[in-house]
Amino acid sequence: CDGTQWLLDGFKGEKGDRGDEGNAGAQGAQGLQGLQGERGTAGSQGLQGIRGLQGVQGVQGIQGIQGAKGDSGSDDILVDAYLTGSNDSTTGIRAAIRAAGDARKCVSFTAAKHYVTSGTIEISREAGIPLCVRGNNAVIEASAAGAVVRLVNPHLFAYSSLFFLENLEIQSKGMADYGLEILGAQRIRVSGVRTSESKIAGFHLIGANGAGIYYNQFSDWYSYRDYQGLRAESLDIKRINANTFVNTNFAFCSDVGVYFDKAESNYFEGGSIEKTGKQAIHLVDSTNMKFNTYVENHAYDNNTRTRNPNYAAFRLDGATNNFSFKGRVTADAALTKGLLEGDARTTCHTIESAQFNGGIPYRTCDGVTYDAQRFGESSFYQQVPDGGRPERRWGVGTLGTDHPHHPDSFYIYQYNPGGQGGYRVLIDDNGNVGIGTTEPKRTAHISGVMRLEPQTQAPAAPANGDIYFHQSGALCVYSNSRWEKLNQSGSCP
């Protein structure tokens, strides 16, 4: 007791010594897993283990697509192997052709090489027919008359179903008559041949008895400054039939571009006939000839660079029938004889989707020209001689939707070398008629003086708006059920 209160406990004594450790109690329940610590540094790589046993081979996969065939070595007979060193290659080329025919191989010229010949290189039964002739863009230059290269019935003697000649340039140099001449051929192919400066024709096709020219493929021909581009003629009946000409081009010919005599059902697709001295196409006794090509500046003098008014674009003679042209004819019709000439121009022919002095849809049969609307919208210019004055010519036709000034119009045109020609009548797509003007603003629009022939009496069954000139001098108009005088003279009965 400290004098204020009683203490329940006594003063705390000093800490005693630690007693002996008791027995371990039973293990308590496992606590929750703690958070994962950071990953330690990777140890060094251990030694490689021993290689295991090889597994069983798997099933073979599907065969892949076959790759493109690699280039094969040439097995052709080479022309240069038969040359003797002379500047004249004629003998060597002939020998190479014979060797290729005997060996049933092709004959090949050295690429882009220039060969000079003094005679015709003939590929015929006598010379041996190779499987083909690869020109490889080589040049054969002529130094003599005749044909530079001649094919004679190669289909009969070649050891393949389709003989071909390709990629060869033939220069006649104004000495040879023909560049390439073909006498008889069936189902052969001639492509990539170029001719120039032949005295008669760059390409010459001859159809004869036992040597007709049928079902051939002629493509990528080019004739430059030959007298005629292509001359094809049958010696008796029609023996040049059913051939296809693709992308054939004839330019700067002194005479016509394409000439056929007694041929049937030949077809031209693409290509062009440009700057020919006379007609672009001349057909004699030929039937069903179809051209889908481009004609530019026919009747063109390449020396003076002027147009010749004496030639039309196409000349059709003899029993020519069913000539068909679908393409473009670019030329000024007023400077030439027009589209068609020749004694067969009035038989059945079709000119479609062409452009000639503005364009031309045209069909004529037995002298009758049918409505151009049946053959599309473009324009036709067919010239008609003006009586005994052939220098003055008339044209009638329609202008197509693509005409820059007068689309969908009908016109009557006169060409006069004296400079007084022009459009005489034009009817536009609104039905306005222009006389002396190409820009009619009313249903009837006259540029110039109009004359009304004086009448002795009023017209019968008049209607409002009728107008006439009475012989008394009165200009009369019918209005409100009576005739009214518009001037001071005369009277209107």
Backbone hydrogen bonds, N-H to C=O, Kabsch-Sander energy under -0.5 kcal/mol:
donor,donor_aa,acceptor,acceptor_aa,energy
2,D,5,Q,-1.2
77,I,106,C,-3.3
78,L,76,D,-0.6
79,V,108,S,-2.8
81,A,78,L,-1.0
82,Y,79,V,-2.4
83,L,80,D,-0.9
89,S,87,N,-0.7
89,S,116,V,-3.4
93,I,89,S,-2.5
94,R,90,T,-2.3
95,A,91,T,-2.2
96,A,92,G,-2.2
97,I,93,I,-2.2
98,R,94,R,-2.2
99,A,95,A,-2.4
100,A,96,A,-2.3
101,G,97,I,-2.1
102,D,98,R,-2.5
103,A,99,A,-2.1
104,R,100,A,-0.5
104,R,101,G,-0.8
105,K,100,A,-2.8
107,V,132,C,-2.2
108,S,77,I,-2.8
109,F,134,R,-2.4
112,A,136,N,-1.7
113,K,110,T,-1.9
115,Y,113,K,-0.5
115,Y,139,V,-3.5
116,V,87,N,-0.5
117,T,141,E,-2.9
121,I,148,V,-2.8
122,E,120,T,-1.0
123,I,150,R,-3.1
124,S,122,E,-0.7
128,G,124,S,-1.4
131,L,105,K,-2.2
133,V,164,F,-2.4
134,R,107,V,-2.8
135,G,133,V,-0.7
135,G,166,E,-2.9
137,N,167,N,-2.3
138,A,135,G,-1.6
138,A,167,N,-0.7
139,V,113,K,-3.0
140,I,169,E,-2.8
141,E,115,Y,-3.4
141,E,139,V,-0.5
142,A,171,Q,-2.8
143,S,117,T,-0.9
148,V,178,Y,-1.9
149,V,179,G,-2.0
150,R,121,I,-2.5
151,L,181,E,-2.8
152,V,123,I,-2.6
153,N,151,L,-0.5
153,N,183,L,-1.8
153,N,184,G,-1.3
156,L,153,N,-1.3
157,F,153,N,-0.6
157,F,154,P,-0.8
158,A,154,P,-2.1
164,F,131,L,-0.7
165,L,189,R,-2.1
166,E,133,V,-2.1
167,N,191,S,-1.6
168,L,192,G,-1.0
169,E,138,A,-2.6
170,I,194,R,-3.6
171,Q,140,I,-2.7
172,S,170,I,-0.6
172,S,196,S,-2.4
174,G,197,E,-2.2
175,M,172,S,-2.2
176,A,172,S,-1.4
177,D,146,G,-2.1
178,Y,146,G,-1.7
179,G,201,A,-1.1
179,G,202,G,-0.6
180,L,202,G,-2.4
181,E,149,V,-2.8
182,I,204,H,-3.1
183,L,151,L,-3.2
183,L,181,E,-0.5
184,G,182,I,-0.7
184,G,206,I,-1.4
185,A,212,G,-2.3
187,R,214,Y,-1.7
189,R,163,F,-2.4
190,V,217,Q,-2.3
191,S,165,L,-2.3
192,G,219,S,-1.4
194,R,168,L,-2.2
195,T,222,Y,-2.7
196,S,170,I,-1.0
197,E,224,Y,-1.4
199,K,176,A,-2.5
200,I,177,D,-2.3
201,A,177,D,-1.9
202,G,228,Q,-2.3
203,F,229,G,-1.9
204,H,180,L,-2.6
205,L,231,R,-2.5
206,I,182,I,-2.6
207,G,233,E,-1.9
208,A,206,I,-0.5
208,A,211,A,-1.5
211,A,208,A,-2.4
213,I,239,R,-3.1
214,Y,185,A,-2.0
214,Y,212,G,-0.6
215,Y,241,N,-1.2
217,Q,188,I,-2.6
218,F,216,N,-0.6
218,F,244,T,-2.9
219,S,190,V,-2.1
219,S,217,Q,-0.5
220,D,246,V,-2.3
222,Y,193,V,-1.8
223,S,249,N,-2.6
224,Y,195,T,-1.9
225,R,251,A,-2.1
227,Y,198,S,-2.1
228,Q,200,I,-0.5
229,G,256,V,-1.2
230,L,257,G,-2.0
231,R,203,F,-2.8
232,A,259,Y,-2.7
233,E,205,L,-2.5
234,S,261,D,-2.1
235,L,207,G,-2.8
236,D,237,I,-0.7
239,R,237,I,-0.5
239,R,262,K,-0.9
240,I,262,K,-0.5
241,N,213,I,-1.6
241,N,239,R,-0.5
242,A,264,E,-1.7
244,T,216,N,-2.4
245,F,267,Y,-3.2
246,V,218,F,-2.7
246,V,244,T,-0.6
247,N,269,E,-2.9
249,N,221,W,-2.4
250,F,272,S,-2.1
251,A,223,S,-2.8
252,F,274,E,-1.8
253,C,274,E,-0.6
254,S,226,D,-1.1
255,D,227,Y,-3.1
257,G,279,Q,-1.2
258,V,280,A,-1.8
259,Y,230,L,-2.6
260,F,282,H,-2.1
261,D,232,A,-2.1
262,K,284,V,-2.8
264,E,240,I,-1.8
265,S,287,T,-2.2
267,Y,243,N,-2.4
268,F,290,K,-2.5
269,E,245,F,-3.0
270,G,292,N,-2.8
272,S,248,T,-1.1
273,I,294,Y,-2.6
274,E,250,F,-2.8
275,K,296,E,-2.7
277,G,253,C,-2.3
277,G,255,D,-0.5
278,K,255,D,-2.5
280,A,313,A,-1.9
281,I,313,A,-1.5
282,H,258,V,-2.6
283,L,315,R,-2.7
284,V,260,F,-2.3
285,D,317,D,-1.7
287,T,263,A,-2.1
288,N,321,N,-1.6
290,K,266,N,-2.3
290,K,288,N,-0.6
291,F,324,S,-2.7
292,N,268,F,-2.4
294,Y,271,G,-0.9
295,V,328,R,-3.5
296,E,273,I,-2.4
297,N,330,T,-2.6
299,A,278,K,-2.7
300,Y,276,T,-3.1
301,D,306,T,-3.0
302,N,300,Y,-0.8
305,R,301,D,-2.3
306,T,301,D,-0.7
308,N,299,A,-2.9
311,Y,308,N,-1.0
313,A,338,G,-1.8
314,F,339,L,-2.8
315,R,281,I,-2.5
316,L,341,E,-2.7
317,D,283,L,-2.8
320,T,317,D,-1.1
321,N,286,S,-1.9
322,N,348,C,-2.3
323,F,348,C,-0.7
324,S,289,M,-2.7
325,F,350,T,-2.6
326,K,291,F,-3.3
327,G,352,E,-0.9
328,R,293,T,-1.2
329,V,355,Q,-0.9
330,T,295,V,-2.7
331,A,329,V,-0.7
333,A,331,A,-0.8
335,L,332,D,-2.0
336,T,333,A,-1.6
337,K,311,Y,-1.9
341,E,314,F,-1.6
344,A,316,L,-2.6
345,R,342,G,-1.4
347,T,344,A,-1.2
349,H,364,T,-2.6
350,T,323,F,-2.5
351,I,362,Y,-3.4
352,E,325,F,-2.8
353,S,375,F,-0.6
354,A,360,I,-1.4
357,N,331,A,-1.1
360,I,354,A,-2.5
362,Y,351,I,-3.4
362,Y,360,I,-0.6
364,T,349,H,-1.9
365,C,368,V,-1.9
366,D,346,T,-0.6
367,G,346,T,-2.6
368,V,365,C,-1.6
369,T,367,G,-0.5
370,Y,363,R,-2.3
370,Y,368,V,-0.6
374,R,371,D,-1.6
375,F,372,A,-2.0
376,G,373,Q,-1.0
378,S,376,G,-0.6
382,Q,396,V,-1.1
383,Q,381,Y,-0.6
384,V,394,W,-2.6
386,D,389,R,-0.6
386,D,392,R,-1.7
387,G,385,P,-1.4
389,R,386,D,-2.4
392,R,389,R,-2.3
393,R,391,E,-0.6
393,R,415,Y,-1.8
394,W,384,V,-2.2
395,G,413,Y,-3.1
396,V,382,Q,-0.7
397,G,411,Y,-1.7
399,L,409,S,-3.5
403,H,400,G,-1.6
408,D,399,L,-0.7
408,D,400,G,-0.6
409,S,399,L,-1.0
409,S,406,H,-0.7
410,F,427,I,-2.3
411,Y,397,G,-2.5
412,I,425,V,-2.3
413,Y,395,G,-3.4
414,Q,422,G,-2.4
415,Y,393,R,-3.5
416,N,414,Q,-0.5
419,G,416,N,-2.6
421,G,416,N,-0.6
422,G,414,Q,-3.0
424,R,412,I,-2.9
425,V,412,I,-1.4
426,L,434,G,-2.2
427,I,410,F,-2.7
428,D,426,L,-0.5
428,D,432,N,-2.1
429,D,407,P,-0.6
431,G,428,D,-2.0
433,V,443,T,-2.5
434,G,426,L,-3.4
434,G,432,N,-0.6
435,I,433,V,-0.5
435,I,445,H,-2.6
436,G,424,R,-1.5
436,G,434,G,-0.6
445,H,433,V,-2.8
447,S,435,I,-2.8
448,G,446,I,-0.7
453,E,451,R,-0.6
455,Q,469,F,-2.6
465,G,478,Y,-2.8
466,D,463,A,-2.4
468,Y,476,C,-2.1
470,H,468,Y,-0.5
470,H,474,A,-2.9
471,Q,455,Q,-2.5
473,G,470,H,-2.3
476,C,468,Y,-2.7
476,C,474,A,-0.7
477,V,484,E,-2.5
478,Y,466,D,-2.5
479,S,477,V,-0.6
479,S,482,R,-3.1
482,R,479,S,-0.9
484,E,477,V,-3.3
486,L,475,L,-3.1
